[in-house]
Amino acid sequence: MSMLKITNISKTFNAGSVNEKLALDRLSLTMNQGDFATIVGSNGAGKSTLFNAIAGVFETDDGIIELDGRDITFEKEHKRSRYIGRLFQDPMMGTAPHMTIEENLAVAYLRASEGTHFLSRVSKKERERFREKLALLKMGLEDRMENPVGLLSGGQRQALTLLMATLVTPKLLLLDEHTAALDPATAEKVLDLTKTIVKEKNITCLMVTHNMNQALELGNRTLMMNAGRIVFDVSGEERRGMTVDDLLQKFAAGAGEDFNNDRILLSTKQNT
């Protein structure tokens, strides 16, 4: 059964002006339950725009978005946030810095489970559950539950945001280069946490990355985007046998042009 089904969505920004930009061009995508797909593409390919469309940041101009068999095309962002988890590249997004770790977890838990923000309704049992979940991060945060989140490092905040996004298992998890702003050691730790949580909870997941090796190693599927479209979609045996060079050649064939993104190509050279 498909968990996410996107059919011919399009989005144009600043229509009719000199700044008109076709950001999504009749894009279609189907994700089955438990699929973990990595997404790569040049700057402006439409990766973050796709995530914004799925999350409900704006309404698409055309097309249909279905999640778990329900049409959510016109559903508001705050309603979708109850069952769509999202992490951004910036560790400062996704948490409230002046609230404590416990309060941030409580808000995430209540929003996803009941759609209400009354912190007083979090029971002692649920607080103990928060502590147990924090302990799994192995960052000592379970002993700092009364500390404001603003005091945490970037890696700690991103790990906490990941925990918040999956505390109540979401139908879909969107990861928008969520380790790119972290130092390599911390990024690896957050990535390992991501793999563990996604696998244990069988979460359907889309992850944007600028690392071509990650794109082939993580999850079970790789998507390449260009000019608001998915130009290549690979999984199974074909994906297992692919190299980064193979991926770049497939992109050229699908997009009709060579892949050109210094950030991605530099990371490819550094990691091969």
C-alpha positions in Angstrom: 0.0 0.0 0.0 1.3 3.5 -0.9 1.8 5.8 2.0 2.5 8.9 -0.1 1.1 9.5 -3.6 1.8 12.7 -5.4 0.2 13.1 -8.8 1.2 15.8 -11.3 1.9 18.7 -8.8 3.1 22.0 -10.2 4.0 25.3 -8.5 5.0 28.6 -10.0 6.2 31.5 -7.9 5.8 35.1 -8.9 3.6 34.2 -11.8 3.3 36.8 -14.5 6.3 38.8 -13.3 9.9 39.0 -14.4 10.8 36.8 -11.4 8.5 34.0 -12.5 9.9 30.6 -11.5 8.5 27.2 -12.3 9.6 25.4 -9.1 7.6 22.1 -9.5 6.7 20.8 -13.0 4.0 18.1 -13.0 5.9 16.0 -10.5 4.6 12.6 -9.5 5.9 10.3 -6.8 4.7 7.2 -5.0 6.2 6.1 -1.7 5.3 2.7 -0.2 5.0 2.2 3.6 8.6 2.0 5.0 10.3 3.4 1.9 13.4 5.5 2.7 14.3 7.6 -0.3 17.3 9.9 -0.6 17.0 12.9 -2.9 19.8 14.7 -4.7 19.8 17.6 -7.1 21.4 20.9 -8.0 20.5 24.2 -6.2 17.0 25.3 -7.5 16.1 21.7 -8.5 12.9 21.9 -6.4 13.9 19.7 -3.5 12.9 22.0 -0.6 9.9 23.2 -2.6 8.7 19.6 -2.9 9.0 19.3 0.9 7.1 22.5 1.4 4.3 21.3 -0.9 4.1 18.0 1.0 4.1 19.8 4.4 1.4 22.3 3.4 3.5 25.5 3.5 1.7 26.5 0.4 -1.0 25.1 -1.9 0.2 23.7 -5.3 -1.2 25.2 -8.5 -2.2 21.8 -9.8 -2.1 18.1 -8.9 -3.0 15.9 -5.9 -1.2 14.9 -2.7 -2.4 11.9 -0.9 -1.1 10.5 2.4 -2.1 7.1 3.7 -5.1 7.0 1.3 -6.4 10.5 2.2 -6.3 13.6 0.0 -4.4 16.3 1.9 -3.9 18.6 -1.1 -5.8 21.5 0.5 -5.2 20.6 4.2 -3.5 23.3 6.3 0.1 23.0 7.4 -0.7 22.9 11.2 -3.0 19.9 10.6 -0.4 18.1 8.5 2.2 18.6 11.2 0.4 16.1 13.4 1.4 13.2 11.2 4.3 14.6 9.1 7.6 15.1 10.9 10.2 17.5 9.4 13.8 18.4 10.2 15.6 21.3 8.6 19.3 22.0 7.8 19.3 24.8 10.5 19.4 23.1 14.0 17.8 26.3 15.4 14.5 25.4 13.6 12.1 22.9 15.0 12.6 23.7 18.7 11.6 26.6 21.0 14.9 27.9 22.6 13.4 29.5 25.7 11.4 26.4 26.6 13.0 23.5 28.5 13.8 20.2 26.9 10.9 18.6 28.6 8.5 21.4 27.5 9.6 21.0 23.9 9.0 17.2 24.0 5.6 17.8 25.6 4.5 20.2 22.9 5.7 17.7 20.2 3.9 14.8 21.9 0.6 16.6 22.5 0.5 18.2 19.0 1.0 14.8 17.3 -1.2 12.8 19.6 -4.1 15.1 20.4 -3.5 18.4 18.6 -3.4 20.5 21.8 -0.6 22.4 23.5 -1.7 22.1 27.2 1.6 21.2 28.9 -0.2 20.4 32.1 -1.8 17.4 30.5 1.5 15.5 30.2 1.5 12.9 32.9 4.3 11.7 35.2 4.4 8.5 33.1 4.8 10.4 29.9 7.6 12.5 31.4 9.4 9.3 32.4 9.0 8.1 28.8 10.6 11.4 27.7 13.6 10.6 29.9 13.9 7.1 28.5 13.8 8.4 25.0 16.4 11.1 25.7 18.7 8.5 27.2 18.8 6.6 23.9 20.4 9.6 22.3 23.5 9.1 24.6 24.0 12.8 25.0 23.2 13.2 28.7 20.0 15.2 27.9 17.9 13.0 30.2 19.7 14.7 33.1 19.1 18.2 31.6 15.3 18.1 31.1 14.8 21.4 32.9 17.4 23.2 30.9 16.3 25.7 28.1 16.9 24.2 24.7 18.8 27.4 23.7 21.7 26.2 25.8 22.2 23.0 23.7 24.8 22.6 20.9 23.6 22.3 17.3 24.1 18.6 17.3 22.1 18.2 20.5 19.3 20.3 19.2 19.1 18.4 16.0 19.0 15.1 17.8 16.3 16.5 20.1 14.3 17.7 17.0 14.6 14.2 15.5 13.3 12.7 18.7 10.4 15.3 18.8 9.5 14.5 15.2 9.3 10.8 15.8 8.0 10.7 19.5 4.6 9.8 18.1 5.4 7.8 15.0 4.7 10.0 11.9 3.2 8.7 8.7 6.0 10.5 6.9 9.3 12.0 7.9 10.9 14.8 5.8 14.7 15.4 6.3 16.0 18.4 4.5 19.8 18.1 4.8 19.4 17.8 8.5 23.1 17.0 9.2 24.7 19.5 6.7 25.3 22.2 9.3 26.9 19.9 11.9 30.5 19.0 12.3 31.4 15.5 10.7 31.5 13.5 14.0 28.2 15.0 15.2 26.6 14.6 11.8 27.5 10.9 11.8 25.9 10.5 15.2 22.7 12.2 14.2 22.6 10.2 10.9 23.1 6.9 12.9 20.2 7.9 15.1 18.1 8.7 12.1 18.7 5.3 10.5 17.9 3.5 13.8 14.7 5.3 14.5 13.4 5.1 10.9 14.2 1.4 10.7 12.7 0.5 14.2 9.5 2.4 13.5 9.3 1.5 9.8 8.7 5.2 9.0 8.3 6.3 5.4 11.0 8.8 4.9 12.3 11.3 2.3 15.8 12.7 2.9 17.5 15.5 0.9 21.3 15.2 0.9 24.2 16.9 -0.9 26.4 13.8 -0.4 26.2 11.5 -3.5 27.6 8.5 -1.5 24.9 8.9 1.2 22.4 9.1 -1.6 23.3 5.6 -2.7 24.0 4.1 0.7 21.1 5.2 2.9 17.6 3.8 2.6 16.3 1.7 -0.3 15.8 4.2 -3.0 17.5 7.2 -4.7 15.7 10.1 -6.5 17.4 12.8 -8.6 15.6 16.1 -9.2 16.2 18.7 -11.9 14.0 21.7 -12.9 11.1 20.7 -10.6 10.9 17.2 -11.9 12.2 13.8 -10.7 14.5 12.8 -13.6 15.8 9.5 -12.1 14.4 7.0 -9.6 16.4 3.9 -8.7 16.0 1.1 -6.2 16.6 -2.6 -5.7 19.4 -4.5 -7.5 20.1 -1.7 -9.9 20.8 0.7 -7.0 22.9 -1.7 -5.1 25.3 -2.0 -8.1 25.6 1.7 -8.8 28.5 4.0 -8.3 28.5 7.8 -8.0 29.7 8.1 -11.6 26.8 5.8 -12.7 24.4 8.1 -10.9 25.8 11.2 -12.6 25.5 9.6 -16.0 21.9 8.6 -15.3 21.2 12.2 -14.3 22.7 13.5 -17.6 20.5 11.1 -19.5 17.4 12.0 -17.6 17.9 15.8 -17.4 19.5 16.2 -20.9 22.4 18.0 -19.3 25.5 17.4 -17.1 25.1 17.6 -13.3 26.5 20.9 -12.1 26.6 21.6 -8.4 30.0 22.4 -6.8 28.8 21.6 -3.3 27.6 18.1 -4.2 30.5 17.3 -6.5 33.1 18.5 -3.9 31.5 16.3 -1.3 31.6 13.4 -3.8 35.4 13.9 -4.2 36.0 14.2 -0.5 34.1 11.0 0.2 35.3 8.6 -2.5 
